[in-house]
Amino acid sequence: MPAGSIHPQARRGPAVTTMLFTHGRRPESVSAASLTPDAPLDSPLRRVLGLLPLLLIPAVVLLSGEARAHHLIELLQQRPTPLAGLLSGLAHPVLGPDHLLFLLALSLVGLRHRSRWMLGLLATGLGGSLVGLVLPGLPAAEALVAFTLVLVGLVLLGRLDRWLLLPAFALHGYGLSASVLGWSAGPLLFYLAGLLLSQGALLLLALQGLKAVSVTLSTGRRQAMAAALLGCGAAWTWSALVG
């Protein structure tokens, strides 16, 4: 056989290893997948992005209880002004680990028609906030908000229907209104506007920005994420009930 030619049997079957013969060199074994120009590359960046949601769980859990209990206007000891209300509304969903974790966990559920889901969630969240302003004092409201993490974990495992995410998000809106009871109309409207913008940005990140990351997660990692959500939700629910 002439040097530099390919053995005829190397072309038989997709799993056959191709033998390349060169002058004065030993045969090199090259897999058929490596000869395909469109073969997917498992880059280190893709692996790091795939682990990112797993790293968010312990980071959020380690946040202090003070951050869960207060919003920006209390942390900075400011008076309720329109500017303070806007800044507080923008920061409140981020300062609350239960709110933030719930929003980011939506990227794992695999919702179809994500734009419709985003509008529906924003509408139910705003509706929940308005109900909280008109009818405050829901018993164990903080515990119910924490329990929504258990719900999203069960949805992720396929044990509950995805439509339960809508009333769960309404509970989050209800809980976010408790800290602004008694405010005047001006700061309150700016707070609701900031809240809507902040939740919209987080939903856009969860439903659109993290979509590429969520599809790379294996079934085992999704189950691990669901277990972490169940654990966080159960722990925070118990803490809200007994504390």
N, C-alpha and C positions, 0 to 999 in steps of 0.2 A: 504494500500500500504506500502511495507517495507521502512524503513528509508534509505536515501541515494540513492534511485532509481529515475529515471527520468520519469515523467508523459508521457504516450504514445502520447497524443495530442501535446506534445512539439516538436515532430519530423515532424509535418504536415506543409508543406509550407516553403519557404525560409525566409519569413518575420516574422515567428512565434517566439516569445521570449521563450527561454529555461528556465525552472524553475528548479533550483537546490535546493534540500531539504537536509538539514544536521541535525545531532542530536542536539536538543536543540537550534536551530537557526532559524531565520525567513528566508523565501524563498528569494533568491537573483535572480534578473533579469539580465541575461547576453544575450547580442545581439548575433545573429548567426554570424555576421561578426567578433566579437571579438574572437570566438572560432576557426576561420580559421587561420591556422599557417602562411599562405602566404598573409595575409591581408596587404595592403600597409600602411606604417607609414608616417604620415604627420609631419615630424620632424621639430623642430625650425630652423635647419640649412637650410633645403630645402626652408622654407618660406623666410629666409633672402636672400638666393641666388636668389630667384624669384623676390625680390624687388631690387636687385643690379642694374639692368639696369635703373630702375626708379630713383635711386639715382645718376646715372652718369649724367643725363641731367642737373640738377641745378648745379652740380659741374663744368661741362664744361662751362656752360653759364656764371658762375661767374669769369672765367678767364679773365685777363685784355686784353685790346685791344693791348697793347704792345707785348704780347706774340703772338697774331695773326699776327702782322705786321712784326716780325723779326724772324730770325732763330738763331741758337746757335752761329755762328761765329760773328754775329753782337752784340748779347747780351754780349759776352765775349770780344768784340773788338779785335779779332784776325785777323792776316793776312791769306789770302788764301794759305794754305800749304796742302800737301796730308793728313796729320793727321787731321788738322782742317776741311778739306773737308769731310773726313770720319765721324768724330764726328757730323758735321753739318747735313750730310745726314741721320745719325741714329736718330738724335733728331728732325729734322724738322717736320715729320708727327705727332709727339707727342706734340710739342709745338703749333701747329695750331689746335684749337678746332674744326674747321669745318672739317679738314682732319680726326682727331681722331674720331669725332662723326660719320662721314660717315662710316668709317671702322668698328666701333663697331656696328653700326646699321645693318650691313649686317648679323649679327647673328640672327636677328629677321625675316628676309625675308623668311627663310626656303628653302634655295637653295638646290636642289638635285645635285648629282655629285659634291660635294664640292671641290674635288681636281682639277677637270677641271675648275671650276669657279675660283679657286685661281690662277691657271696658266694663265687663260684668263685675269683676272683682272690685274695681275702683268705685263703681256705683253702689255696690252693697256695703263696702267699707265706709263711704261717705254717709250712706243711709244709717248705718250703725252708729256713727258719731252723732248724727242729728237726733236719733232716738235717745242716745245717752245724755244729750243736753236737755231734752224735754222730759225724759223719764229716767232720772238717775237712780242709783241705789239698788241695782240688780244684785241679789245675794250671790256671794262667791264669784263675782265677775272676774277677778284676777285669776282664780283657779280655773274658770272656764276657758279663759284665754290661753293659759298654759296647757290645758288639755287638748287644744287644737293641734298641738304638735303630735300628740298620740294619734289624732284623726288622720293627719297627713302621712304619718308613718304607716298606718293601716291602709290608706289609699295607695301608697307606694307598693305595699305588699299585695295589692289586689283584693284585700278583704272588705273594703268599703267602696262605695260609688264616688266618683270624682265630683259629683254635684254637691256633695257635702262640704266642699271647699268654700262654696259661696256663703252659707250661713256661718261657717267658721271665720271667714274674713270679716263678716259683719260683727262678730264678737270682738275682733281686734279693733275695729272702728269704734265700737262701744267703749272698750277699755281705754282707748286713746283720748276720749272726751272727758274722762273723769278728772283729769288734772287741771282743766280750765273752767270748771264750774264756778259761776259767780263773776266771770270776766265781763267787761262791758262789750258792746257790740263791735267796736272797731278792732281791738286786739283779737277778739274771738274770730272774726271773719278772716283776718290775716293768718291766724293760726290754722284755720281750716284750709285756706289756700296753700299754705306751706305744707300741710299734711298731705294734701292731694298731690302736690308736685313731688314730694319725697317718695310717697308710695308709688306714684306713677313711674318714677325713675328706677326704683328698686324692682318693680314688676317688669319693666322693660329689660333690665339686666337679667332677671331670673328667667323670663319667658323667651327672650331673644338672644341676649348676649351669652348666656351660659348654655344655650342649646347645643353648641358644638362640643362642649365639655361633657354634658350629660350623656350624649349618645356614645361616648367612648367608654363609659363605665360598664364593667362586666356585671353579670347577674349577682355574683357574690358581693361585689362592692355596693350594689344597690341595696341588697339585703342588709349589709352592714350599716349603711346610711339609715335605713328604716329602723333598725334596732337602736341606733344612736338617738334618733328622733323619739322613739318610744321611751327610751330611758330618760332623756331630758324632759320630755313632757310629763312623765309620771313623777319625776323628782320635783319639778317646779310646781306641779299641781298639789302635791303633798305639802310642800313648803308653804304654798299660799293658804292652804286649809288650816294648818296647824300654827302658822306664824302670824 
